[in-house]
Amino acid sequence: MSKTTSTGKAAPSLRIGIWFGFPFEIQTKREGIGRYTVSLAKALMENFNSEVELWCYEINKSNFESLFEPIIKDKSISHLLRIHTEASSLNQCQLDIETSWLRDFIRSKDVIHRDQLLEVCCNTLSKADCFLVPIVSLTNAINLIHPVVIALHDLVTVEFKHLFAEEEGYDEQSTKSVLLFAQQIAADGAFFCSNSNYVRNNHALKYIDGLRSERTDYIHLPVIPPPIHQDVALPSKEVLEYKYGLPKRYFFYPTQIRPYKNLEALIRLLDRIRFSDPDLKLVITGKPNKRASALSKILALDDQIVLTGDVSEIELYALHKYAEFSIAPSYFEGGIPWQALEAIQMETPALIARTPGAIERLESIGIDPNDCTDFVFDPDNIDQLTGLYRNLQANRTTIIEQQKRIQKLLTQYTWSDVANRYYNIFSTRTITRKRSVAAFLETNSAIKASLQQKPPLTDTRIQPQNKYVAALKKLPIVSPILLYTWRLLKAPQTLASIWQMSMETKNSVADLKILLTNQRTAANKNSEINKL
């Protein structure tokens, strides 16, 4: 699907940038942020034929190639995705005299440059109409010159500061930096989009000073379809037992454990049923946080908890399938927890904590939360959770059927619907917060000082000289070689004179740029004379 103009012609699709400028190595494979970004990018490509630029540091390139594998392997849309790094930027500007200053900048060994290297490359080379920043902690997005949409999934480190403060390595300054970044980029015209109205009102508008409601919105997230096909068999329970020490009977909670995830509730449930159901154990994929670890030691329950560590997507769904039930006890979720939806997909019942996000999402599809008392519980009420566990043993089939009806309603809302909403936001953001590269450098004294001898910069992007250059640049691997060969054959005298002058006089890049412009002008005049 694509937009059309008043004349009936197809409107050009927006080019969307995705900013993943983590300056350190990260893993996103099993993170909700990663799954959200891939699903949204895929829907934008399929719905609008939008080209997507993903910007990350070279150290994380393989990680994002793995994360975006569903798109890369899909031949119908793979050509729309481009992953850019500081290394690919160097290759891109190798043969462009206009951006040779950037080549020198990338090669610089000055440590001052490294923290903002990707921003400089992106601001100079990106052709995106608008950028999505998938997580608010990417504070270096403040330097982007493009219109920006911030995906504000939550500010849990602010709402649950008392829980995070108990953990080793808690960095209050980091939280303050994120809030300061949010305030600054909001003042600069950025748009904030959340996954629930609760987050919009109680995180974004409450904690970000100066953020106006008209620059915010919320878009509920849909169910993420499992990567399971009829021709892909799940690993057997015996295989998982051997690989992960999986117990015969268990309940399951897959997540990256953070303080607000409330793992303590599951440990207390284990304690309640240790004598009545001693064979039932807890399986988790994340490493327990400080408070949960201390509690399990006090209650002598370490041997009742199995830590699998990271698992593949297929193994994840298999672990849901073989579980007696799955559980999501978190104090906060942006909607109905994905862990619960994954379990229901595998016809495994799920117990869900009563969070504002979950209640909001149930109500949005016409479900009264008071009709869900068989599987929704107060995250602080262990008596209630224990009662739901016992009720589940007796009414498992009934609860599964009830949850499948809810899932059917949820699946009527798709990533295509989400992409439509986001595309409208991206379209409106392209008319504001557009700065020039020169303005960006003007406000950054460190970079400005390093480029004092370089030519003045503008927002002009390098355009191919003709259709042949354009065609060569579209070839992903051999384009530098072909482009270089074409230029040698097309204008040998120009290149030779540039080489001679640079060797003899060691002129600046600005001088070379002027020379090249003059040579091209002369060549064009000669061509016109020959035609006459």
Secondary structure, 3 states (H helix, E strand, C coil): CCCECCCCCECCCCCEEEECCCCCCCCCCCCHHHHHHHHHHHHHHHHHCCCEEEECCHHHHHHHHHHCHHHHCCCCCHHHEEEECHHHHHHHCCCCHHHHHHHHHHHCCCHHHHCCHHHHHHHHHCCCCEEEECCCCCHHHHHCCCCEEEECCCCHHHHCHHHHCCCCCCCHHHHHHHHHHHHHHHHCCCEEEECCHHHHHHHHHHHCCCCCHHHEEECCCCCCCCCCCCCCCCCCHHHHHHHHCCCCEEEEECCCCCHHHCHHHHHHHHHHHCCCCCCEEEEECCCCCHHHHHHHHHCCCHHHEEECCCCCHHHHHHHHHHCCEEEECCCCCCCCCHHHHHHHHCCCCEEEECCHHHHHHHHHCCCCHHHHCCCEECCCCHHHHHHHHHHHHHCHHHHHHHHHHHHHHHCCCCHHHHHHHHHHHHHHHCCCCCCCHHHHHHCCHHHHHHCCCCCCCCCCCCCCCCHHHHHHHHCCCCHHHHHHHHHHHHCHHHHHHHHHHHHHHCCCHHHHHHHHHHHHHHHHHHHHHHHC
